[in-house]
């Protein structure tokens, strides 16, 4: 029953969800799904199945098909302001952009003369700058990439300048930075700390930074998850933060208060808003992808 999906902690959560809407499984038989991104102009969802080294495509009424294989163990994706696919590749330790003709442009693969760790998640700001996290998950084993020693001294969040192509480390004090998203007005940057995946002493928090053009400041704890670790995160147009978690999707107010949860039967890795009105929530969770209609509207 749909009502069992929703754990309401605050009445404001009722403005975010449709409590009569059920959870639909739209893809299965994967090993670890990640990186959902919606392309409105093509009415399709792309997502990664990292260990199987493929990017899959889902179209309403048509189901799932292959988009790219091999995928270089691609993880997170986003859509840039020109509608192009931007991807984080574990296998090649780089961030790429897929051009309209299908060719691939390398946006970043090194910093200060050393290879990146394994770019994980990525967002594009309205000025065209590309921001991405660079933890070590893709080089920890041969399951989601290729085992290797990190060359970077830190696990950074990077900013790629759209004009000069210069890469700068804007945040360097995470154990394992993961998902990231901007607030609706882009005055805040939220970054998930997922270091608890391999070190139980690392708190499962999302931190928030003030954005000043091409730099950030602050970094205080925005919220703490009570189940699992935060991975992928997204904002809706009201500034609420939607986070993956061990027991589903957690929704936090702009002040960091837990409003409620959408229960999901598998561990959630990431999420994105899509559909013609951006009111469909696509959830990648372990071996499946789920869809649920919500009352919120996702940021573009």
C-alpha positions in Angstrom: 0.0 0.0 0.0 1.3 3.5 -0.9 0.7 4.9 2.6 3.4 2.5 4.0 5.9 4.3 1.8 5.8 7.5 3.7 7.3 8.3 7.1 5.9 11.7 8.0 8.0 13.5 10.6 6.7 17.1 10.0 3.4 18.3 8.4 5.4 20.2 5.8 6.3 16.8 4.3 2.7 16.5 3.0 3.5 19.4 0.6 6.4 17.4 -0.8 4.8 14.0 -1.5 1.6 12.5 -2.9 0.7 10.0 -0.2 -1.5 8.0 -2.6 1.3 7.6 -5.1 3.0 4.2 -5.2 6.6 3.2 -5.9 7.1 1.8 -9.3 10.1 -0.4 -10.2 11.1 0.6 -13.8 14.4 -1.3 -14.1 16.0 -4.3 -12.4 18.7 -6.9 -12.8 21.6 -4.5 -12.3 24.5 -4.7 -9.9 24.7 -1.2 -8.6 22.6 1.6 -10.1 23.7 5.2 -10.0 23.8 8.6 -11.7 20.2 9.1 -12.9 19.8 12.1 -15.2 16.6 13.2 -17.0 16.6 14.6 -20.5 13.3 16.4 -21.0 13.8 17.1 -24.7 14.1 13.4 -25.4 11.7 12.2 -22.6 14.2 9.8 -21.3 16.2 8.8 -18.2 19.9 7.7 -18.3 21.5 5.9 -15.4 24.6 3.9 -14.7 25.0 0.2 -13.8 28.6 0.7 -12.6 29.9 -2.8 -12.1 28.4 -4.0 -15.3 30.1 -1.1 -17.0 27.1 0.2 -18.9 24.8 3.3 -19.1 21.2 2.4 -19.6 18.3 4.3 -21.1 14.7 4.3 -19.9 11.8 5.7 -22.0 8.2 5.8 -20.7 6.2 3.0 -22.3 9.3 1.5 -23.9 11.4 0.3 -21.0 15.1 -0.1 -20.6 17.8 -0.4 -23.3 21.5 0.1 -23.6 22.8 3.6 -24.2 26.6 3.0 -23.8 28.6 -0.1 -23.2 31.4 -0.3 -22.2 30.9 2.9 -20.1 34.4 3.2 -18.5 32.6 2.4 -15.2 30.7 5.7 -15.4 29.0 6.8 -12.2 27.4 10.2 -11.8 25.9 12.2 -14.7 24.3 15.6 -15.2 23.0 17.6 -18.1 24.8 20.9 -19.0 23.1 24.1 -20.0 23.3 23.1 -23.7 21.6 19.7 -23.1 24.8 17.7 -23.3 25.6 14.7 -21.1 28.4 15.2 -18.6 29.7 12.1 -16.9 32.1 11.0 -14.2 34.1 7.9 -15.2 35.7 5.7 -12.6 37.7 3.6 -15.1 39.4 6.5 -16.8 39.4 8.7 -13.7 38.0 11.6 -15.7 35.0 13.9 -16.4 33.7 13.8 -19.9 31.0 15.5 -22.1 29.1 13.7 -24.8 28.7 16.0 -27.8 25.5 16.0 -30.1 27.3 13.9 -32.7 28.2 11.3 -30.0 31.9 12.1 -29.7 33.3 12.4 -26.2 35.3 15.4 -24.9 37.5 15.1 -21.9 36.8 18.0 -19.5 39.2 17.0 -16.7 41.4 14.0 -15.9 44.2 15.5 -13.8 45.0 18.2 -11.2 48.4 19.7 -10.7 50.0 17.1 -12.9 48.5 14.1 -11.1 45.6 11.9 -12.1 42.2 12.4 -10.4 41.1 9.8 -7.9 37.7 8.7 -9.4 35.2 11.5 -10.2 31.9 10.5 -8.6 29.1 13.0 -8.9 28.7 16.2 -10.9 26.6 19.3 -11.3 26.6 22.3 -13.7 26.0 25.8 -12.4 24.1 28.4 -14.5 27.3 30.1 -15.5 28.4 26.8 -17.2 31.0 25.9 -14.6 31.3 22.1 -13.8 31.5 21.1 -10.1 32.3 17.5 -9.2 33.4 15.3 -6.3 36.5 13.2 -6.4 36.6 10.4 -3.8 38.5 7.2 -4.1 35.7 4.7 -4.6 36.6 3.8 -8.1 40.2 2.9 -7.3 39.5 1.0 -4.0 38.9 -2.3 -5.9 38.3 -3.7 -9.4 34.5 -3.8 -8.9 33.7 -0.3 -9.9 36.9 0.6 -11.7 40.5 -0.3 -11.4 42.4 -0.7 -8.1 45.1 1.9 -7.8 46.8 4.1 -5.3 45.5 7.7 -5.1 47.7 10.4 -6.6 45.8 13.3 -5.1 46.7 14.4 -1.6 43.0 15.0 -0.8 39.6 14.0 -1.8 38.5 17.3 -3.4 35.4 18.9 -4.7 36.5 20.6 -7.9 35.3 23.5 -10.1 36.0 23.6 -13.8 35.9 27.1 -15.3 33.8 27.1 -18.5 35.9 29.7 -20.3 39.5 28.9 -19.3 39.1 25.2 -18.6 41.1 25.7 -15.4 40.4 23.2 -12.6 40.5 24.4 -9.0 40.0 22.5 -5.8 37.3 24.4 -3.9 36.8 22.0 -1.0 39.5 19.7 0.4 38.5 18.6 3.9 36.1 15.7 3.3 36.9 12.1 4.0 34.9 11.1 0.9 32.9 13.8 -0.8 30.0 12.4 -2.8 26.7 13.9 -4.0 26.4 17.6 -4.5 23.7 20.1 -5.5 23.0 23.8 -5.5 20.2 25.5 -3.8 17.6 27.0 -6.2 19.3 30.4 -6.2 22.8 28.9 -6.3 23.8 30.7 -3.1 24.4 27.4 -1.3 26.3 24.3 -2.3 25.4 21.1 -0.4 27.9 18.2 -0.3 27.4 14.7 1.0 30.0 13.1 3.2 30.0 9.4 2.6 33.2 8.4 4.3 31.2 6.3 6.8 31.1 3.7 4.1 34.6 2.5 5.1 35.2 4.3 8.4 32.5 4.1 11.1 33.9 7.2 12.9 33.0 9.5 10.0 29.5 11.0 10.6 26.8 10.6 7.9 26.3 14.3 7.2 25.5 16.7 4.5 27.5 20.0 4.8 26.5 23.3 3.4 28.7 26.0 1.9 28.1 29.6 0.9 28.8 30.2 -2.8 30.8 33.3 -3.9 31.1 33.1 -7.6 33.9 30.6 -8.2 34.7 30.0 -4.5 32.9 28.8 -1.4 33.1 29.4 2.3 31.6 27.9 5.5 31.0 24.1 5.4 28.9 23.6 8.6 26.8 20.5 9.1 23.4 20.9 7.4 21.9 17.7 8.6 22.8 14.2 9.9 21.2 11.0 8.5 19.9 8.4 10.9 20.1 5.5 8.4 23.0 4.7 6.2 25.1 7.3 4.5 24.2 10.2 2.2 25.2 9.7 -1.4 23.2 11.5 -4.2 21.3 14.6 -3.2 19.0 17.0 -5.0 17.1 20.3 -4.2 13.5 21.1 -5.1 12.3 24.6 -6.0 11.3 25.3 -2.4 14.9 24.7 -1.2 14.2 21.3 0.4 17.1 18.8 0.1 16.3 15.3 -1.0 19.0 12.7 0.0 19.6 9.1 -0.6 19.8 7.0 2.6 20.0 3.4 3.9 16.2 3.1 4.2 15.0 5.3 1.3 15.0 9.0 0.5 15.1 11.6 3.3 13.7 15.1 2.8 15.1 18.0 4.7 13.8 21.6 5.0 16.1 24.4 4.0 17.0 24.7 7.7 18.1 21.0 7.8 15.1 19.6 9.6 14.0 16.1 8.7 10.5 16.4 7.2 10.0 12.8 6.3 11.1 9.7 4.4 10.1 7.8 1.3 10.7 4.1 2.1 12.5 2.1 -0.6 13.1 -1.6 -0.4 16.7 -1.4 -1.5 19.6 0.8 -0.4 19.3 4.1 -2.3 22.4 5.5 -4.1 21.0 8.5 -5.9 17.9 10.3 -7.2 16.8 12.9 -9.7 13.6 14.8 -10.6 12.2 14.4 -14.1 9.1 14.1 -16.2 7.4 17.0 -18.1 6.7 18.9 -14.9 9.8 17.6 -12.9 7.4 16.0 -10.4 8.6 12.5 -10.9 11.3 11.3 -8.6 13.6 8.7 -10.1 15.5 6.7 -7.5 18.5 4.4 -8.2 18.7 1.7 -5.5 21.1 -1.2 -5.5 19.9 -3.4 -8.4 16.8 -1.4 -9.4 15.5 2.0 -10.4 12.2 3.2 -9.0 9.8 6.0 -9.9 7.4 7.8 -7.6 5.3 10.9 -8.3 5.7 13.7 -5.8 4.1 17.1 -5.0 7.5 18.9 -5.2 9.1 20.3 -8.3 12.7 19.5 -8.8 15.3 22.2 -9.7 16.5 22.2 -13.3 
